[in-house]
């Protein structure tokens, strides 16, 4: 599909809106979670699974025919374009003493995912080593009509809530540094899948995220995306190069390949969020006070970058 496909070697399998292209029989369909789309004509070939709830939409329309400012969300509905509805962002966290670096048990390294490959509207967050965090009911699938009960139900699992857990760390006197990584689509899909799978397994998630496990999570994601062992190791070691958790300076963040990070902290009984973005060859910083009664909502509705 000249002019549509991404080009490169090896051949890119994740194309339009980060979805895997199906080349069998020359179809060139994009495989969304719930059905296949022909992006050359902007239509699906099967009926929308939610068609009975939305009679005003064509059951074959792509992105509800809103194709400029919206993306297609898993073959089910349109969603505004932005990080929540893109391949997403990988988060790597430092949690611990302010400015800590060096050897010792000074902090934790953690990981999370935020983007379209999850039903949860908030960050898919893994607990830090030794701290399970606050649990929430996280949606893991579409609403389904239960004939016996005569109502729609939404499947959920218990999972760690990022916002509540960040607040916990600030309240005990630690800071949270959250570094953003926009991985290639194919890498992000594998990363999301592993984070999602660990979140489903409370036994596996318990004590999951320390430095070595977070690095291994990245290595496994890169290997699943087609990297060799050495390539996966090199890519993961660039992001997490230390053996013990430490807060990174702005220059160190840039060396890991990131151009944005957040720093959450509490000072004088007040909560703060400093946002650092690298552009025009310099770091730009803005700081907002987070009202205590709005803390959870503030964290759970990240602005698109």
Protein Blocks (a to p, Z undefined) as FASTA:
>chain_A
ZZkaccdddddfbleehiacdfehhlopacdfkbccdfknopafbdcfklmmmmmbcfkb
ghhlpaklpccehhlaccdedjklmnbjcddddeddehiacedjfbccddddddjkbfbf
bdcddddehiabjaddddfbdcdddfknopacddddddddfklmmmmmmmnopacddddd
dddfklmmmmmmmmmmmmmmmmlmnoklcfklmmmmmmmmmmmnopafklmmmmmmmmmm
cfbdcdddfklmmmnopabdcddddeehiacddddddeehiacdddddddfklmmmmmmm
ccdZZ
